[in-house]
């Protein structure tokens, strides 16, 4: 069982209404947010608690100390990060080592055949040096890798949601890329979704692949991917790379560096 800390108890749509102490990674919010989450889950503790997004307004040392306080209280066994940059993870690990505290053990990152930059480029030096694990999300690239969008938008799919559609203006382009993998899936005798999921699981640096099935049928199909992992051989990976080449991109700043500078 895991939980996340960053946004407050209000629904995501109204998070902008939260006060300064109801979100972020300050010691106050981490302690209060963890207690609130455990109450909602009706659990005494969780296995892993994630810092869900970096907080440019809080020194990373304060966050590291607070997460260790949570562990010392018995509210969680381990802590991790989510959507942090490699530099932020390194700072957290080095800070923990300097203070004799527990490092983050896992990063939760987007990862799919169409979204590889974080896992296959930015974090590559962290796996061995810090023994960082990965919990990856969106292995089907919001459905683009399922093949169900090849002929248009199916009824009841997320692309019927205007907000989601507006947030993914390049979705049609991504579907076109994904469709190049159909011959590979057919040759292996598996579905597009199974191919995409098995490809993620086959990465030795990936600890966990999160799935977001909406129906029992989708869940059953997604779980079949476990049986297909052995089919993702080096030759198959090379074929996928040839069809959808991975070109590492320079990291884009999000403006938080200037805010973080006050704590460095």
Secondary structure by P-SEA (a helix, b strand, c coil): ccccccccccccccccccccccccccaaaaaaaaaaaaaaaccccccbbbcccccccccaaaaaaaaaaaaaaccccccccccccaaaaaaaaaaaaaaccccccbbbbbbccccccccccccccccccccbbbbccccccccccccccccccccccccccaaaaaaccaaaaaaaaaacaaaaaaaacccaaaaaaaaaaacccccbbbbbcccaaaaaaaaacccccccccaaaaaaaaaabbbbbbccccccccccccccc
